[in-house]
């Protein structure tokens, strides 16, 4: 139940019931967690009715975590979910246990799954709350794998773009193994190729990165500022740059691009306002 509570509390998405199934409003990953919880517990309001949220920390692009402080029966619970490697690092598990669990979710990532880790603890300090302290010494609860399949038309779209002289590039917050698998599914790459992570981007100068971007198709575990930086460097090299996006974090890159393209149905208002084109479909 703790994993389910972790997935529901502090969740930014909502479900709209249809004749068959549900539509997800908001973040698709959060929506998938709600669908998962709903399979186990039909009435999701039961989670919210048992206590109250007393503090929330939204998604942090650096740690890739979401943290919720929940009070129930005079106890304060800390629920943290996000990148599994971060949850493991912040957990109280032994190094051997961490290595065993890490190898398991690496295997899931190789299958193209987006893996979300879960951790929790009972807060015993009454002093001033800091995110760093709240996310420390967690009990590792487990992880789930989410498969967000590419649209059927994505592979054809990538092929047509290549034929037209367009160089498609993936810039994603997903793990590198997940990104590689999805890239192969849509024909972006034909075999495992070099990729660059957000951590590596921090250490690379603009001069070095200008050389790398000409041969790199996948940028994984990135932050919003990484996407903006990549757009600027491609433009400096003389490329005409188009950026697609739907989130608040995409706004800077959408604005900086020669052509910003926002998703009409799933895009945030901020993303749409920053774009030149808003897709209706």
C-alpha positions in Angstrom: 0.0 0.0 0.0 2.9 2.4 0.6 3.9 2.2 -3.0 0.4 2.9 -4.1 0.1 5.9 -1.7 3.5 7.1 -3.0 2.2 7.0 -6.6 -1.1 8.8 -5.8 -0.1 11.5 -3.3 1.5 14.5 -4.8 0.3 13.3 -8.3 -0.3 16.2 -10.8 -2.4 14.2 -13.2 -6.1 13.3 -13.2 -8.2 10.6 -14.8 -11.4 11.2 -16.9 -13.6 8.2 -17.2 -14.8 7.3 -20.7 -17.1 4.6 -22.0 -14.1 2.4 -22.3 -11.1 3.2 -20.1 -9.8 6.6 -19.0 -8.2 9.7 -20.5 -5.2 11.1 -18.7 -5.1 14.9 -18.1 -1.7 16.2 -17.3 1.6 14.4 -17.0 1.5 11.0 -18.7 3.9 9.3 -16.2 1.8 10.5 -13.3 -1.3 9.4 -15.1 0.1 5.9 -15.6 0.8 5.7 -11.9 -2.9 6.6 -11.2 -4.1 3.9 -13.6 -1.8 1.4 -11.9 -3.1 2.4 -8.5 -6.7 2.3 -9.7 -6.2 -1.3 -10.8 -5.4 -2.2 -7.2 -7.8 0.2 -5.4 -10.9 1.3 -7.3 -11.6 4.5 -5.3 -8.4 6.6 -5.3 -10.0 9.1 -3.0 -9.4 6.6 -0.2 -5.8 7.6 -0.2 -6.5 11.3 0.2 -9.2 10.8 2.8 -7.0 9.0 5.3 -4.8 12.0 6.1 -3.5 15.2 4.6 -0.6 16.6 2.7 1.3 19.1 4.8 4.2 19.8 2.4 5.1 19.1 -1.3 8.2 19.3 -3.3 7.6 19.2 -7.0 9.8 17.4 -9.6 13.4 18.4 -9.3 15.3 18.2 -12.6 18.6 17.7 -10.8 17.6 14.8 -8.5 14.6 13.8 -10.7 12.4 13.2 -7.6 9.0 14.2 -6.3 8.5 14.4 -2.5 5.3 14.5 -0.5 5.0 15.0 3.3 1.9 13.2 4.5 0.3 13.3 8.0 -1.9 10.5 9.2 -2.8 9.2 12.7 -0.3 11.7 14.3 2.6 10.4 12.2 4.4 12.2 9.4 5.3 10.1 6.4 7.7 11.1 3.7 7.0 9.7 0.2 9.7 10.0 -2.5 9.4 8.8 -6.0 11.5 9.3 -9.1 14.7 8.1 -10.8 15.4 4.7 -9.3 19.2 5.3 -9.1 18.4 8.4 -7.0 16.0 6.6 -4.7 18.6 3.8 -4.2 21.3 6.3 -3.5 19.2 8.0 -0.9 18.1 4.7 0.7 19.4 2.9 3.8 20.1 -0.3 1.8 23.6 -1.9 1.8 25.8 -1.4 -1.2 25.3 -5.1 -2.1 21.5 -4.7 -2.0 21.8 -1.5 -4.1 23.8 -3.3 -6.8 21.4 -6.2 -7.0 18.4 -3.9 -7.3 20.2 -1.6 -9.8 20.9 -4.5 -12.2 17.2 -5.4 -12.1 15.9 -2.0 -13.2 18.8 -1.7 -15.7 17.3 -4.8 -17.4 13.9 -3.1 -17.5 15.3 0.0 -19.0 16.9 -2.0 -21.8 13.4 -3.2 -22.7 12.4 0.5 -23.3 10.6 0.8 -19.9 10.6 4.1 -17.9 11.5 2.9 -14.4 10.1 4.8 -11.4 11.6 4.1 -7.9 9.8 4.5 -4.6 11.0 5.3 -1.1 9.5 6.4 2.2 10.2 6.9 5.8 8.5 8.2 9.0 9.8 11.7 9.8 10.9 11.9 13.4 12.4 15.5 13.4 10.2 18.4 14.4 12.7 21.1 13.2 12.7 23.0 10.0 12.1 20.8 7.0 14.7 20.7 4.2 14.3 18.6 1.0 17.8 17.2 1.5 17.0 15.9 5.0 13.5 14.6 4.0 14.9 12.5 1.2 17.7 11.0 3.3 17.8 7.4 4.7 14.7 6.2 2.9 13.2 2.7 3.1 13.4 1.4 -0.5 9.8 0.3 -1.4 10.4 -1.0 -5.0 10.0 0.2 -8.5 7.6 0.0 -11.5 8.2 0.0 -15.2 6.1 2.1 -17.5 6.0 1.5 -21.2 5.1 4.5 -23.2 5.0 3.1 -26.7 5.8 5.3 -29.7 2.9 6.2 -31.9 2.5 3.9 -34.9 3.2 6.7 -37.3 6.4 7.8 -35.5 8.7 5.4 -37.4 7.4 6.6 -40.8 7.6 10.3 -39.7 11.3 9.8 -38.7 12.0 8.1 -42.1 10.3 10.9 -44.0 12.2 13.6 -42.0 15.5 11.9 -42.8 14.6 11.8 -46.5 13.8 15.5 -46.4 17.3 16.3 -45.1 16.1 16.8 -41.5 18.3 15.4 -38.7 16.0 14.1 -35.9 17.5 14.2 -32.4 16.1 12.9 -29.1 16.5 15.0 -26.0 14.8 13.3 -23.1 14.7 13.0 -19.3 14.6 9.2 -19.7 17.5 6.9 -18.8 19.9 6.3 -21.5 19.1 2.6 -21.9 15.4 3.4 -22.2 16.1 6.2 -24.7 18.3 3.9 -26.8 15.6 1.2 -27.0 12.8 3.7 -28.0 15.2 5.3 -30.6 15.7 1.9 -32.2 12.0 1.2 -32.2 11.2 4.4 -34.2 14.2 4.1 -36.6 16.1 7.1 -35.1 19.1 4.8 -34.8 19.8 1.3 -36.3 22.1 0.0 -33.5 23.4 1.1 -30.2 25.2 4.4 -30.8 26.9 7.0 -28.6 24.7 9.1 -26.4 25.4 12.0 -24.0 23.8 12.3 -20.6 22.9 15.4 -18.6 25.7 14.7 -16.2 28.2 14.6 -19.0 26.8 17.8 -20.5 27.6 19.6 -17.3 31.3 18.8 -17.7 31.6 19.5 -21.5 32.5 23.0 -22.7 30.5 24.5 -25.6 33.5 24.0 -27.9 33.7 20.3 -27.2 29.9 19.9 -27.4 29.8 21.6 -30.8 31.8 18.7 -32.1 29.8 16.1 -30.3 26.4 17.3 -31.5 27.2 16.6 -35.1 27.4 12.8 -34.4 25.1 12.4 -31.4 21.5 11.5 -31.9 20.4 10.9 -28.2 20.8 13.1 -25.2 19.4 11.3 -22.1 18.7 12.3 -18.5 18.7 15.9 -19.5 17.6 19.1 -17.8 15.6 22.0 -19.3 18.8 24.1 -19.6 20.5 21.3 -21.6 17.8 21.5 -24.2 18.1 25.2 -24.5 21.9 24.9 -24.7 21.7 22.3 -27.5 19.3 24.5 -29.5 21.7 27.5 -29.2 24.7 25.5 -30.3 23.0 24.0 -33.3 21.9 27.5 -34.4 25.5 28.7 -33.9 26.6 25.9 -36.3 24.2 27.3 -38.9 21.4 24.8 -38.6 17.7 25.7 -38.8 16.3 24.2 -35.6 12.8 23.0 -34.8 11.9 21.9 -31.3 8.8 19.9 -30.2 7.6 19.9 -26.6 4.6 20.1 -24.4 5.8 20.9 -20.9 6.7 24.0 -18.9 10.3 22.8 -18.9 10.4 22.9 -22.8 9.4 26.6 -23.0 12.9 28.1 -23.2 14.0 25.8 -25.9 10.7 26.2 -27.8 11.2 30.0 -27.7 14.9 29.9 -28.8 14.2 27.5 -31.7 13.7 28.8 -35.2 10.4 26.9 -35.1 8.8 25.9 -31.8 6.1 23.2 -32.1 3.8 22.6 -29.1 1.5 19.6 -28.6 -2.1 20.9 -28.9 -3.9 18.2 -26.8 -1.3 17.5 -24.1 0.7 20.8 -24.2 0.8 23.2 -21.3 -0.3 26.8 -21.9 3.2 27.9 -21.3 4.6 25.7 -24.0 1.9 26.8 -26.5 2.6 30.5 -25.8 6.3 29.9 -26.4 5.8 28.1 -29.7 5.3 29.2 -33.3 3.1 26.2 -34.2 0.5 24.4 -32.0 -0.5 21.0 -33.3 -4.2 20.4 -33.2 -3.8 16.6 -33.6 
